[in-house]
């Protein structure tokens, strides 16, 4: 597992065509979710974590979608792709569809959509028993996704021995899933604070696994 604190374009530039078997990425959608999150953090009284919303730092992480260069590099270095928020990227020519059905858990929207290079349609149904924050005391990233979601993606779309790429590590959920299932992950996160929080979360998970 190789995780770095750097720009994803710089990371991908080091690799040859189709170096990665599968890229699973969750880039910013460019819909202003950073502003929405700031509003809810300031005004909502309770969510699921000790009755409080997480106070995320003020950034403009969702002010614009990734560049054309980013998607060109992503498609170049990976043989297959799963891109969350694919419905917002109209120029992304991927025919497969994956739906994450949330059943309105924890005041979230009903679901999210990913486009994929696999010509299939599949749904991941998250039951109310599935913890959204996945054994974290509180979400460490505004768009944190469940470890179980990434495990499901790997079990359905990856093969043993596949090299996995994530260009927006965020909370590190994919790294925990790859560790649990034995996949080789290369990932990066540009924001230093989120990078350090994700590394801490991943190392804590590894320590817990070794204890048992």
ABEGO torsion letter per residue (X at the ends): XBBBBBBAAAAAAABBBGABABBBBBBBAGAGAAAAAAAAAAABABBABGGBBBBBBBBAAAABBBBAAAAAAAAAABABBBBBGAAABAABBBABBBBBBAGGBGGBBABBBBBBABBBBBBBBBBAABBAAGGBABBABAABBBAAAAAAAAAAABBBGBBBBBABAEAGAAAAAAAAAGBBBBBBBABAAAAAAAAAAAAAAAAAAAAX
